[in-house]
Amino acid sequence: YANAAFESTWKIHSDALCADATLVEAAIHPDDRPADGRLGPGVHEYRVPQADGSVRWLRDHVHEAETGSERRIIGVAEDITARQRLSYDLEASVEALGRLYEISAAPNLTFDVKVGELLEAGCDLLGLPTGMLTRIEDGVQRSLVVHGMSVADDETWPLTQAYCRRTIDSENLVSVRDASNEGWVDDPAYSRWGFACY
């Protein structure tokens, strides 16, 4: 027997499971399958690929019970996908902070090299194509160090086309996570330069 939540997650009907219990192990991500091919008694964590290409992480508790001449397997599983994502995000953040510290503390790197490597690390962490250090003077923003390809080193543009003008004009912090989905598509920093984050 399998309940509706099992059928929804595993895409295996209860009748099919009763006919062939090995369908459970076959549906687990190949890298997470038990070495001997079956889920024995105990606690297990594994991924179950979904039809849309995503995966769901499950944690189950499996017990065996003998009833006369029959051996029964009893399993209860919980979806831990959100917890696993948080764990991976935290691990990635800790690794990124370590990388940023190593770059910043390297005594043999020049300031420009450090900034370039810090920008590269930030772009990797955030999944962005471009990162830059700029300076604003006399209403003009100049790129000092650039990682990525949309802007060159020492390129200039009017402050009116930069998100920085909003920081200067605001008493609060200004941040843009996704310009196209946060109502910033008409801002010159996005429409002219394609800067999706600030």
Contact map, one row per residue, 1 for C-alpha under 8 A:
111000000000011011000000000000000000000000000000000000000000000000000000000000000000000000000000000000000000000000000000000000000000000000000000000000000000000000000000000000000000000000000000000000
111101100000110010000000000000000000000000000000000000000000000000000000000000000000000000000000000000000000000000000000000000000000000000000000000000000000000000000000000000000000000000000000000000
111111100000010000000000000000000000000000000000000000000000000000000000000000000000000000000000000000000000000000000000000000000000000000000000000000000000000000000000000000000000000000000000000000
011111110000000000000000000000000000000000000000000000000000000000000000000000000000000000000000000000000000000000000000000000000000000000000000000000000000000000000000000000000000000000000000000000
001111111000000000000000000000000000000000000000000000000000000000000000000000000000000000000000000000000000000000000000000000000000000000000000000000000000000000000000000000000000000000000000000000
011111111111000000000000000000000000000000000000000000000000000000000000000000000000000000000000000000000000000000000000000000000000000000000000000000000000000000000000000000000000000000000000000000
011111111111110000000000000000000000000000000000000000000000000000000000000000000000000000000000000000000000000000000000000000000000000000000000000000000000000000000000000000000000000000000000000000
000111111111000000000000000000000000000000000000000000000000000000000000000000000000000000000000000000000000000000000000000000000000000000000000000000000000000000000000000000000000000000000000000000
000011111110000000000000000000000000000000000001010000010000000000000000000000000000000000000000000000000000000000000000000000000000000000000000000000000000000000000000000000000000000000000000000000
000001111111000000000001001000000000000000000001010000000000000000000000000000000000000000000000000000000000000000000000000000000000000000000000000000000000000000000000000000000000000000000000000000
000001111111100000000000000000000000000000000000000000000000000000000000000000000000000000000000000000000000000000000000000000000000000000000000000000000000000000000000000000000000000000000000000000
000001110111110110000010000000000000000000000000000000000000000000000000000000000000000000000000000000000000000000000000000000000000000000000000000000000000000000000000000000000000000000000000000000
010000100011111110000000000000000000000000000000000000000000000000000000000000000000000000000000000000000000000000000000000000000000000000000000000000000000000000000000000000000000000000000000000000
111000100001111111000000000000000000000000000000000000000000000000000000000000000000000000000000000000000000000000000000000000000000000000000000000000000000000000000000000000000000000000000000000000
100000000000111111100000000000000000000000000000000000000000000000000000000000000000000000000000000000000000000000000000000000000000000000000000000000000000000000000000000000000000000000000000000000
000000000001111111111000000000000000000000000000000000000000000000000000000000000000000000000000000000000000000000000000000000000000000000000000000000000000000000000000000000000000000000000000000000
110000000001111111111111000000000000000000000000000000000000000000000000000000000000000000000000000000000000000000000000000000000000000000000000000000000000000000000000000000000000000000000000000000
100000000000011111111000000000000000000000000000000000000000000000000000000000000000000000000000000000000000000000000000000000000000000000000000000000000000000000000000000000000000000000000000000000
000000000000001111111000000000000000000000000000000000000000000000000000000000000000000000000000000000000000000000000000000000000000000000000000000000000000000000000000000000000000000000000000000000
000000000000000111111110000000000000000000000000000000000000000000000000000000000000000000000000000000000000000000000000000000000000000000000000000000000000000000000000000000000000000000000000000000
000000000000000111111111000000000000000000000000000000000000000000000000000000000000000000000000000000000000000000000000000000000000000000000000000000000000000000000000000000000000000000000000000000
000000000000000010011111110000000000010000000000000000000000000000000000000000000000000000000000000000000000000000000000000000000000000000000000000000000000000000000000000000000000000000000000000000
000000000001000010011111111000000000000000000000000000000000000000000000000000000000000000000000000000000000000000000000000000000000000000000000000000000000000000000000000000000000000000000000000000
000000000100000010001111111100000000000000000000000000000000000000000000000000000000000000000000000000000000000000000000000000000000000000000000000000000000000000000000000000000000000000000000000000
000000000000000000000111111100001100111000000000000000000000000000000000000000000000000000000000000000000000000000000000000000000000000000000000000000000000000000000000000000000000000000000000000000
000000000000000000000111111110001000000000000000000000000000000000000000000000000000000000000000000000000000000000000000000000000000000000000000000000000000000000000000000000000000000000000000000000
000000000100000000000011111110000000000000000001100000000000000000000000000000000000000000000000000000000000000000000000000000000000000000000000000000000000000000000000000000000000000000000000000000
000000000000000000000001111111011000000000000111100000000000000000000000000000000000000000000000000000000000000000000000000000000000000000000000000000000000000000000000000000000000000000000000000000
000000000000000000000000011111111000000000000111100000000000000000000000000000000000000000000000000000000000000000000000000000000000000000000000000000000000000000000000000000000000000000000000000000
000000000000000000000000000111111000000000000000000000000000000000000000000000000000000000000000000000000000000000000000000000000000000000000000000000000000000000000000000000000000000000000000000000
000000000000000000000000000011111000000000000000000000000000000000000000000000000000000000000000000000000000000000000000000000000000000000000000000000000000000000000000000000000000000000000000000000
000000000000000000000000000111111100000000001110000000000000000000000000000000000000000000000000000000000000000000000000000000000000000000000000000000000000000000000000000000000000000000000000000000
000000000000000000000000110111111110110000000100000000000000000000000000000000000000000000000000000000000000000000000000000000000000000000000000000000000000000000000000000000000000000000000000000000
000000000000000000000000100000011111111000000000000000000000000000000000000000000000000000000000000000000000000000000000000000000000000000000000000000000000000000000000000000000000000000000000000000
000000000000000000000000000000001111110000000000000000000000000000000000000000000000000000000000000000000000000000000000000000000000000000000000000000000000000000000000000000000000000000000000000000
000000000000000000000000000000000111110000000000000000000000000000000000000000000000000000000000000000000000000000000000000000000000000000000000000000000000000000000000000000000000000000000000000000
000000000000000000000000100000001111111000000000000000000000000000000000000000000000000000000000000000000000000000000000000000000000000000000000000000000000000000000000000000000000000000000000000000
000000000000000000000100100000001111111100000000000000000000000000000000000000000000000000000000000000000000000000000000000000000000000000000000000000000000000000000000000000000000000000000000000000
000000000000000000000000100000000100111110010000000000000000010000000000000000000000000000000000000000000000000000000000000000000000000000000000000000000000000000000000000000000000000000000000000000
000000000000000000000000000000000000011111000000000000000000011100000000000000000000000000000000000000000000000000000000000000000000000000000000000000000000000000000000000000000000000000000000000000
000000000000000000000000000000000000001111100000000000000000111100000000000000000000000000000000000000000000000000000000000000000000000000000000000000000000000000000000000000000000000000000000000000
000000000000000000000000000000000000000111110000000000000000111000000000000000000000000000000000000000000000000000000000000000000000000000000000000000000000000000000000000000000000000000000000000000
000000000000000000000000000000000000000011111000000000000011110000000000000000000000000000000000000000000000000000000000000000000000000000000000000000000000000000000000000000000000000000000000000000
000000000000000000000000000000000000001001111100000000000011100000000000000000000000000000000000000000000000000000000000000000000000000000000000000000000000000000000000000000000000000000000000000000
000000000000000000000000000000010000000000111110000000001111000000000000000000000000000000000000000000000000000000000000000000000000000000000000000000000000000000000000000000000000000000000000000000
000000000000000000000000000110011000000000011111000000001110000000000000000000000000000000000000000000000000000000000000000000000000000000000000000000000000000000000000000000000000000000000000000000
000000000000000000000000000110010000000000001111100000111100000000000000000000000000000000000000000000000000000000000000000000000000000000000000000000000000000000000000000000000000000000000000000000
000000001100000000000000001110000000000000000111110000111100000000000000000000000000000000000000000000000000000000000000000000000000000000000000000000000000000000000000000000000000000000000000000000
000000000000000000000000001110000000000000000011111011110000000000000000000000000000000000000000000000000000000000000000000000000000000000000000000000000000000000000000000000000000000000000000000000
000000001100000000000000000000000000000000000001111111110000000000000000000000000000000000000000000000000000000000000000000000000000000000000000000000000000000000000000000000000000000000000000000000
000000000000000000000000000000000000000000000000111111000000000000000000000000000000000000000000000000000000000000000000000000000000000000000000000000000000000000000000000000000000000000000000000000
000000000000000000000000000000000000000000000000011111000000000000000000000000000000000000000000000000000000000000000000000000000000000000000000000000000000000000000000000000000000000000000000000000
000000000000000000000000000000000000000000000000111111100000000000000000000000000000000000000000000000000000000000000000000000000000000000000000000000000000000000000000000000000000000000000000000000
000000000000000000000000000000000000000000000000111111110000000000000000000000000000000000000000000000000000000000000000000000000000000000000000000000000000000000000000000000000000000000000000000000
000000000000000000000000000000000000000000000011110011111000000000000000000000000000000000000000000000000000000000000000000000000000000000000000000000000000000000000000000000000000000000000000000000
000000001000000000000000000000000000000000000011110001111100000000000000000000111000000000000000000000000000000000000000000000000000000000000000000000000000000000000000000000000000000000000000000000
000000000000000000000000000000000000000000001111000000111110000000000000000000111001000000000000000000000000000000000000000000000000000000000000000000000000000000000000000000000000000000000000000000
000000000000000000000000000000000000000000001111000000011111000000000000000011111000000000000000000000000000000000000000000000000000000000000000000000000000000000000000000000000000000000000000000000
000000000000000000000000000000000000000000111100000000001111100000000000000011110000000000000000000000000000000000000000000000000000000000000000000000000000000000000000000000000000000000000000000000
000000000000000000000000000000000000000000111000000000000111110000000000001111000000000000000000000000000000000000000000000000000000000000000000000000000000000000000000000000000000000000000000000000
000000000000000000000000000000000000000011110000000000000011111000000000001110000000000000000000000000000000000000000000000000000000000000000000000000000000000000000000000000000000000000000000000000
000000000000000000000000000000000000001111100000000000000001111100000000111100000000000000000000000000000000000000000000000000000000000000000000000000000000000000000000000000000000000000000000000000
000000000000000000000000000000000000000111000000000000000000111110000000111000000000000000000000000000000000000000000000000000000000000000000000000000000000000000000000000000000000000000000000000000
000000000000000000000000000000000000000110000000000000000000011111000011110000000000000000000000000000000000000000000000000000000000000000000000000000000000000000000000000000000000000000000000000000
000000000000000000000000000000000000000000000000000000000000001111100011110000000000000000000000000000000000000000000000000000000000000000000000000000000000000000000000000000000000000000000000000000
000000000000000000000000000000000000000000000000000000000000000111111111000000000000000000000000000000000000000000000000000000000000000000000000000000000000000000000000000000000000000000000000000000
000000000000000000000000000000000000000000000000000000000000000011111111000000000000000000000000000000000000000000000000000000000000000000000000000000000000000000000000000000000000000000000000000000
000000000000000000000000000000000000000000000000000000000000000001111100000000000000000000000000000000000000000000000000000000000000000000000000000000000000000000000000000000000000000000000000000000
000000000000000000000000000000000000000000000000000000000000000001111110000000000000000000000000000000000000000000000000000000000000000000000000000000000000000000000000000000000000000000000000000000
000000000000000000000000000000000000000000000000000000000000000001111111000000000000000000000000000000000000000000000000000000000000000000000000000000000000000000000000000000000000000000000000000000
000000000000000000000000000000000000000000000000000000000000000111101111100000000000000000000000000000000000000000000000000000000000000000000000000000000000000000000000000000000000000000000000000000
000000000000000000000000000000000000000000000000000000000000000111100111110000000000000000000000000000000000000000000000000000000000000000000000000000000000000000000000000000000000000000000000000000
000000000000000000000000000000000000000000000000000000000000011110000011111000000000000000000000000000000000000000000000000000000000000000000000000000000000000000000000000000000000000000000000000000
000000000000000000000000000000000000000000000000000000000000011110000001111100000000000000000000000000000000000000000000000000000000000000000000000000000000000000000000000000000000000000000000000000
000000000000000000000000000000000000000000000000000000000001111000000000111110000000000000000000000000000000000000000000000000000000000000000000000000000000000000000000000000000000000000000000000000
000000000000000000000000000000000000000000000000000000000001110000000000011111000000000000000000000000000000000000000000000000000000000000000000000000000000000000000000000000000000000000000000000000
000000000000000000000000000000000000000000000000000000000111100000000000001111100000000000000000000000000000000000000000000000000000000000000000000000000000000000000000000000000000000000000000000000
000000000000000000000000000000000000000000000000000000000111000000000000000111110000000000000000000000000000000000000000000000000000000000000000000000000000000000000000000000000000000000000000000000
000000000000000000000000000000000000000000000000000000011110000000000000000011111000000000000000000000000000000000000000000000000000000000000000000000000000000000000000000000000000000000000000000000
000000000000000000000000000000000000000000000000000000011110000000000000000001111111000000000000000000000000000000000000000000000000000000000000000000000000000000000000000000000000000000000000000000
000000000000000000000000000000000000000000000000000000011100000000000000000000111111100000000000000000000000000000000000000000000000000000000000000000000000000000000000000000000000000000000000000000
000000000000000000000000000000000000000000000000000000000000000000000000000000011111110000000000000000000000000000000000000000000000000000000000000000000000000000000000000000000000000000000000000000
000000000000000000000000000000000000000000000000000000000000000000000000000000011111111000000000000000000000000000000000000000000000000000000000000000000000000000000000000000000000000000000000000000
000000000000000000000000000000000000000000000000000000001000000000000000000000011111111100000000000000000000000000000000000000000000000000000000000000000000000000000000000000000000000000000000000000
000000000000000000000000000000000000000000000000000000000000000000000000000000001111111110000000000000000000000000000000000000000000000000000000000000000000000000000000000000000000000000000000000000
000000000000000000000000000000000000000000000000000000000000000000000000000000000111111111000000000000000000000000000000000000000000000000000000000000000000000000000000000000000000000000000000000000
000000000000000000000000000000000000000000000000000000000000000000000000000000000011111111100000000000000000000000000000000000000000000000000000000000000000000000000000000000000000000000000000000000
000000000000000000000000000000000000000000000000000000000000000000000000000000000001111111110000000000000000000000000000000000000000000000000000000000000000000000000000000000000000000000000000000000
000000000000000000000000000000000000000000000000000000000000000000000000000000000000111111111000000000000000000000000000000000000000000000000000000000000000000000000000000000000000000000000000000000
000000000000000000000000000000000000000000000000000000000000000000000000000000000000011111111100000000000000000000000000000000000000000000000000000000000000000000000000000000000000000000000000000000
000000000000000000000000000000000000000000000000000000000000000000000000000000000000001111111110000000000000000000000000000000000000000000000000000000000000000000000000000000000000000000000000000000
000000000000000000000000000000000000000000000000000000000000000000000000000000000000000111111111000000000000000000000000000010000000000000000000000000000000000000000000000000000000000000000000000000
000000000000000000000000000000000000000000000000000000000000000000000000000000000000000011111111100000000000000000000000000010000000000000000000000000000000000000000000000000000000000000000000000000
000000000000000000000000000000000000000000000000000000000000000000000000000000000000000001111111110000000000000000000000000000000000000000000000000000000000000000000000000000000000000000000000000000
000000000000000000000000000000000000000000000000000000000000000000000000000000000000000000111111111000000000000000000000000000000000000000000000000000000000000000000000000000000000000000000000000000
000000000000000000000000000000000000000000000000000000000000000000000000000000000000000000011111111100000000000000000000100010000000000000000000000000000000000000000000000000000000000000000000000000
000000000000000000000000000000000000000000000000000000000000000000000000000000000000000000001111111110000000000000000000000000000000000000000000000000000000000000000000000000000000000000000000000000
000000000000000000000000000000000000000000000000000000000000000000000000000000000000000000000111111111000000000000000000000000000000000000000000000000000000000000000000000000000000000000000000000000
000000000000000000000000000000000000000000000000000000000000000000000000000000000000000000000011111111100000000000000000100000000000000000000000000000000000000000000000000000000000000000000000000000
000000000000000000000000000000000000000000000000000000000000000000000000000000000000000000000001111111110000000000000100100000000000000000000000000000000000000000000000000000000000000000000000000000
000000000000000000000000000000000000000000000000000000000000000000000000000000000000000000000000111111111000000000000000000000000000000000000000000000000000000000000000000000000000000000000000000000
000000000000000000000000000000000000000000000000000000000000000000000000000000000000000000000000011111111100000000000000000000000000000000000000000000000000000000000000000000000000000000000000000000
000000000000000000000000000000000000000000000000000000000000000000000000000000000000000000000000001111111100000001001100000000000000000000000000000000000000000000000000000000000000000000000000000000
000000000000000000000000000000000000000000000000000000000000000000000000000000000000000000000000000111111100000001000100000000000000000000000000000000000000000000000000000000000000000000000000000000
000000000000000000000000000000000000000000000000000000000000000000000000000000000000000000000000000011111110000000000000000000000000000000000000000000000000000000000000000000000000000000000000000000
000000000000000000000000000000000000000000000000000000000000000000000000000000000000000000000000000001111111100000000000000000000000000000000000000000000000000000000000000000000000000000000000000000
000000000000000000000000000000000000000000000000000000000000000000000000000000000000000000000000000000001111100000000000000000000000000000000000000000000000000000000000000000000000000000000000000000
000000000000000000000000000000000000000000000000000000000000000000000000000000000000000000000000000000000111110000000000000000000000000000000000000000000000000000000000000000000000000000000000000000
000000000000000000000000000000000000000000000000000000000000000000000000000000000000000000000000000000000111111011000000000000000000000000000000000000000000000000000000000000000000000000000000000000
000000000000000000000000000000000000000000000000000000000000000000000000000000000000000000000000000000000001111111000000000000000000000000000000000000000000000000000000000000000000000000000000000000
000000000000000000000000000000000000000000000000000000000000000000000000000000000000000000000000000000000000111111100000000000000000000000000000000000000000000000000000000000000000000000000000000000
000000000000000000000000000000000000000000000000000000000000000000000000000000000000000000000000000000000000011111110000000000000000000000000000100000000000000000000000000000000000000000000000000000
000000000000000000000000000000000000000000000000000000000000000000000000000000000000000000000000000000000000111111111000000000000000000000000000000000000000000000000000000000000000000000000000000000
000000000000000000000000000000000000000000000000000000000000000000000000000000000000000000000000000000110000111111111100000000000000000000000000000000000000000000000000000000000000000000000000000000
000000000000000000000000000000000000000000000000000000000000000000000000000000000000000000000000000000000000001111111110000000000000100000000000100000000000000000000000000000000000000000000000000000
000000000000000000000000000000000000000000000000000000000000000000000000000000000000000000000000000000000000000111111111000000000000000000000000111000000000000000000000000000000000000000000000000000
000000000000000000000000000000000000000000000000000000000000000000000000000000000000000000000000000000100000000011111111100000000000000000000000000000000000000000000000000000000000000000000000000000
000000000000000000000000000000000000000000000000000000000000000000000000000000000000000000000000000100110000000001111111110000000000000000000000000000000000000000000000000000000000000000000000000000
000000000000000000000000000000000000000000000000000000000000000000000000000000000000000000000000000000000000000000111111111000000011000000000000011000000000000000000000000000000000000000000000000000
000000000000000000000000000000000000000000000000000000000000000000000000000000000000000000000000000000000000000000011111111100000010000000000000001000000000000000000000000000000000000000000000000000
000000000000000000000000000000000000000000000000000000000000000000000000000000000000000000000001001100000000000000001111111110000000000000000000000000000000000000000000000000000000000000000000000000
000000000000000000000000000000000000000000000000000000000000000000000000000000000000000000000000000000000000000000000111111111000010000000000000000000000000000000000000000000000000000000000000000000
000000000000000000000000000000000000000000000000000000000000000000000000000000000000000000000000000000000000000000000011111111111110000000000000000000000000000000000000000000000000000000000000000000
000000000000000000000000000000000000000000000000000000000000000000000000000000000000000000000000000000000000000000000001111111110000000000000000000000000000000000000000000000000000000000000000000000
000000000000000000000000000000000000000000000000000000000000000000000000000000000000000000011001000000000000000000000000111111100000000000000000000000000000000000000000000000000000000000000000000000
000000000000000000000000000000000000000000000000000000000000000000000000000000000000000000000000000000000000000000000000011111110000000000000000000000000000000000000000000000000000000000000000000000
000000000000000000000000000000000000000000000000000000000000000000000000000000000000000000000000000000000000000000000000001111111000000000000000000000000000000000000000000000000000000000000000000000
000000000000000000000000000000000000000000000000000000000000000000000000000000000000000000000000000000000000000000000000001101111110000000000000000000000000000000000000000000000000000000000000000000
000000000000000000000000000000000000000000000000000000000000000000000000000000000000000000000000000000000000000000000000001000111110000000000000000110000000000000000000000000000000000000000000000000
000000000000000000000000000000000000000000000000000000000000000000000000000000000000000000000000000000000000000000000000001000011111000000000000011111100000000000000000000000000000000000000000000000
000000000000000000000000000000000000000000000000000000000000000000000000000000000000000000000000000000000000000000000011011000011111100000000000011100000000000000000000000000000000000000000000000000
000000000000000000000000000000000000000000000000000000000000000000000000000000000000000000000000000000000000000000000010000000000111110000000011111000000000000000000000000000000000000000000000000000
000000000000000000000000000000000000000000000000000000000000000000000000000000000000000000000000000000000000000000100000000000000011111000000011110000000000000000000000000000000000000000000000000000
000000000000000000000000000000000000000000000000000000000000000000000000000000000000000000000000000000000000000000000000000000000001111100001111100000000000000000000000000000000000000000000000000000
000000000000000000000000000000000000000000000000000000000000000000000000000000000000000000000000000000000000000000000000000000000000111110001111000000000000000000000000000000000000000000000000000000
000000000000000000000000000000000000000000000000000000000000000000000000000000000000000000000000000000000000000000000000000000000000011111111100000000000000001000000000000000000000000000000000000000
000000000000000000000000000000000000000000000000000000000000000000000000000000000000000000000000000000000000000000000000000000000000001111111000000000000000000000000000000000000000000000000000000000
000000000000000000000000000000000000000000000000000000000000000000000000000000000000000000000000000000000000000000000000000000000000000111110000000000000000000000000000000000000000000000000000000000
000000000000000000000000000000000000000000000000000000000000000000000000000000000000000000000000000000000000000000000000000000000000000111111000000000000000011100000000000000000000000000000000000000
000000000000000000000000000000000000000000000000000000000000000000000000000000000000000000000000000000000000000000000000000000000000000111111100000000000001111000000000000000000000000000000000000000
000000000000000000000000000000000000000000000000000000000000000000000000000000000000000000000000000000000000000000000000000000000000011110111110000000000001111001000000000000000000000000000000000000
000000000000000000000000000000000000000000000000000000000000000000000000000000000000000000000000000000000000000000000000000000000000011100011111000000000111100000000000000000000000000000000000000000
000000000000000000000000000000000000000000000000000000000000000000000000000000000000000000000000000000000000000000000000000000000001111000001111110000111111000000000000000000000000000000000000000000
000000000000000000000000000000000000000000000000000000000000000000000000000000000000000000000000000000000000000000000000000000000001111000000111110000001100000000000000000000000000000000000000000000
000000000000000000000000000000000000000000000000000000000000000000000000000000000000000000000000000000000000000100110000000000000001110000000011111000001100000000000000000000000000000000000000000000
000000000000000000000000000000000000000000000000000000000000000000000000000000000000000000000000000000000000000000010010000000000111100000000011111100111000000000000000000000000000000000000000000000
000000000000000000000000000000000000000000000000000000000000000000000000000000000000000000000000000000000000000000010011000000000111000000000000111110000000000000000000000000000000000000000000000000
000000000000000000000000000000000000000000000000000000000000000000000000000000000000000000000000000000000000000000000000000000001110000000000000011111100000000000000000000000000000000000000000000000
000000000000000000000000000000000000000000000000000000000000000000000000000000000000000000000000000000000000000000000000000000001100000000000000001111110000000000000000000000000000000000000000000000
000000000000000000000000000000000000000000000000000000000000000000000000000000000000000000000000000000000000000000000000000000000100000000000000000111110000000000000000000000000000000000000000100000
000000000000000000000000000000000000000000000000000000000000000000000000000000000000000000000000000000000000000000000000000000000100000000000010010111111010000000000000000000000000000000000000000000
000000000000000000000000000000000000000000000000000000000000000000000000000000000000000000000000000000000000000000000000000000000000000000000010010011111110000000000000000000000000000000000000000000
000000000000000000000000000000000000000000000000000000000000000000000000000000000000000000000000000000000000000000000000000000000000000000000011110000111110000000000000000000000000000000000000000000
000000000000000000000000000000000000000000000000000000000000000000000000000000000000000000000000000000000000000000000000000000000000000000000111100000011111000000000000000000000000000000000000000000
000000000000000000000000000000000000000000000000000000000000000000000000000000000000000000000000000000000000000000000000000000000000000000000110000000111111100000000000000000000000000000000000000000
000000000000000000000000000000000000000000000000000000000000000000000000000000000000000000000000000000000000000000000000000000000000000000011110000000000111110000000000000000000000000000000000000000
000000000000000000000000000000000000000000000000000000000000000000000000000000000000000000000000000000000000000000000000000000000000000000011100000000000011111011000000000000000000000000000000000000
000000000000000000000000000000000000000000000000000000000000000000000000000000000000000000000000000000000000000000000000000000000000000000111000000000000001111111000000000000000000000000000000000000
000000000000000000000000000000000000000000000000000000000000000000000000000000000000000000000000000000000000000000000000000000000000000100111000000000000000111111011000000000000000000000000000000000
000000000000000000000000000000000000000000000000000000000000000000000000000000000000000000000000000000000000000000000000000000000000000000100000000000000000011111001000000000000000000000010000000000
000000000000000000000000000000000000000000000000000000000000000000000000000000000000000000000000000000000000000000000000000000000000000000000000000000000000111111100000000000000000000000111001000000
000000000000000000000000000000000000000000000000000000000000000000000000000000000000000000000000000000000000000000000000000000000000000000001000000000000000111111111000000000000000000000011000000000
000000000000000000000000000000000000000000000000000000000000000000000000000000000000000000000000000000000000000000000000000000000000000000000000000000000000000011111110000000000000000000001000000001
000000000000000000000000000000000000000000000000000000000000000000000000000000000000000000000000000000000000000000000000000000000000000000000000000000000000001001111111000000000000000000000000000000
000000000000000000000000000000000000000000000000000000000000000000000000000000000000000000000000000000000000000000000000000000000000000000000000000000000000001101111111100000000000000000000000000000
000000000000000000000000000000000000000000000000000000000000000000000000000000000000000000000000000000000000000000000000000000000000000000000000000000000000000000111111110001000000000000000000000000
000000000000000000000000000000000000000000000000000000000000000000000000000000000000000000000000000000000000000000000000000000000000000000000000000000000000000000111111111111000000000000000000000000
000000000000000000000000000000000000000000000000000000000000000000000000000000000000000000000000000000000000000000000000000000000000000000000000000000000000000000011111111000000000000000000000000000
000000000000000000000000000000000000000000000000000000000000000000000000000000000000000000000000000000000000000000000000000000000000000000000000000000000000000000001111111000000000000000000000000000
000000000000000000000000000000000000000000000000000000000000000000000000000000000000000000000000000000000000000000000000000000000000000000000000000000000000000000000111111111000000000000000000000000
000000000000000000000000000000000000000000000000000000000000000000000000000000000000000000000000000000000000000000000000000000000000000000000000000000000000000000000011111110000000000000000000000000
000000000000000000000000000000000000000000000000000000000000000000000000000000000000000000000000000000000000000000000000000000000000000000000000000000000000000000000010011111000000000000000000000000
000000000000000000000000000000000000000000000000000000000000000000000000000000000000000000000000000000000000000000000000000000000000000000000000000000000000000000000010011111100000000000000000000000
000000000000000000000000000000000000000000000000000000000000000000000000000000000000000000000000000000000000000000000000000000000000000000000000000000000000000000000110010111110000000000000000000001
000000000000000000000000000000000000000000000000000000000000000000000000000000000000000000000000000000000000000000000000000000000000000000000000000000000000000000000000000011111000000000000000000011
000000000000000000000000000000000000000000000000000000000000000000000000000000000000000000000000000000000000000000000000000000000000000000000000000000000000000000000000000001111110010000000000000111
000000000000000000000000000000000000000000000000000000000000000000000000000000000000000000000000000000000000000000000000000000000000000000000000000000000000000000000000000000111110010000000000000111
000000000000000000000000000000000000000000000000000000000000000000000000000000000000000000000000000000000000000000000000000000000000000000000000000000000000000000000000000000011111110000000000000110
000000000000000000000000000000000000000000000000000000000000000000000000000000000000000000000000000000000000000000000000000000000000000000000000000000000000000000000000000000011111111110000100001110
000000000000000000000000000000000000000000000000000000000000000000000000000000000000000000000000000000000000000000000000000000000000000000000000000000000000000000000000000000000111111110000000000100
000000000000000000000000000000000000000000000000000000000000000000000000000000000000000000000000000000000000000000000000000000000000000000000000000000000000000000000000000000000111111100000000000000
000000000000000000000000000000000000000000000000000000000000000000000000000000000000000000000000000000000000000000000000000000000000000000000000000000000000000000000000000000011111111110000000000000
000000000000000000000000000000000000000000000000000000000000000000000000000000000000000000000000000000000000000000000000000000000000000000000000000000000000000000000000000000000011111111000000000000
000000000000000000000000000000000000000000000000000000000000000000000000000000000000000000000000000000000000000000000000000000000000000000000000000000000000000000000000000000000011111111100100000000
000000000000000000000000000000000000000000000000000000000000000000000000000000000000000000000000000000000000000000000000000000000000000000000000000000000000000000000000000000000011011111100110000000
000000000000000000000000000000000000000000000000000000000000000000000000000000000000000000000000000000000000000000000000000000000000000000000000000000000000000000000000000000000000001111110110000000
000000000000000000000000000000000000000000000000000000000000000000000000000000000000000000000000000000000000000000000000000000000000000000000000000000000000000010000000000000000000000111111110000000
000000000000000000000000000000000000000000000000000000000000000000000000000000000000000000000000000000000000000000000000000000000000000000000000000000000000000111000000000000000000000001111111100000
000000000000000000000000000000000000000000000000000000000000000000000000000000000000000000000000000000000000000000000000000000000000000000000000000000000000000011100000000000000000000000111111111000
000000000000000000000000000000000000000000000000000000000000000000000000000000000000000000000000000000000000000000000000000000000000000000000000000000000000000000000000000000000010000111111111111100
000000000000000000000000000000000000000000000000000000000000000000000000000000000000000000000000000000000000000000000000000000000000000000000000000000000000000000000000000000000000000011111111110000
000000000000000000000000000000000000000000000000000000000000000000000000000000000000000000000000000000000000000000000000000000000000000000000000000000000000000010000000000000000000000000011111110000
000000000000000000000000000000000000000000000000000000000000000000000000000000000000000000000000000000000000000000000000000000000000000000000000000001000000000000000000000000000000000000011111111000
000000000000000000000000000000000000000000000000000000000000000000000000000000000000000000000000000000000000000000000000000000000000000000000000000000000000000000000000000000000000000000001111111100
000000000000000000000000000000000000000000000000000000000000000000000000000000000000000000000000000000000000000000000000000000000000000000000000000000000000000000000000000000000010000000001100111111
000000000000000000000000000000000000000000000000000000000000000000000000000000000000000000000000000000000000000000000000000000000000000000000000000000000000000000000000000000011111000000000100011111
000000000000000000000000000000000000000000000000000000000000000000000000000000000000000000000000000000000000000000000000000000000000000000000000000000000000000000000000000000111110000000000000001111
000000000000000000000000000000000000000000000000000000000000000000000000000000000000000000000000000000000000000000000000000000000000000000000000000000000000000000100000000001111000000000000000001111
